[in-house]
Amino acid sequence: MFHSRQSNVRSIGGCEVFQAELRLIVAPAPGSFEPAALLAEQPAPVAIAAGQVVGHIHSTAGRVAVTSPFGGNLDTVLAWPNERLQKHQHVLSMREAS
């Protein structure tokens, strides 16, 4: 699951097209967040590929991977290690790779 902040909307051929500057990765399930080691890498920007695991959620139902549905560069980690998250709560923000 992910969300994008809308930054630029235009119409092409009768269809609305938008470009998002900032993309948000959200928790797929409720539970405790365990970030992947790549989130601690330095120096910035940390490149993240589409489909890459950026952490895990631990809950009573088990361990669920948090994956990025798109590629880009890490902007901000929004969840602390071991923080209890709700389903769809923001985990990190990303920017398009330049």
Secondary structure, DSSP 8 states (H G I E B T S, - for coil): -EEEEEEEEEEETTEEEEEEEEEEEE-SSSEEEEE-GGGG-SSS--EE-TT-EEEEEEETTEEEEEE-SS-EEEEEE-S-TT-EE-TT-EEEEEE---
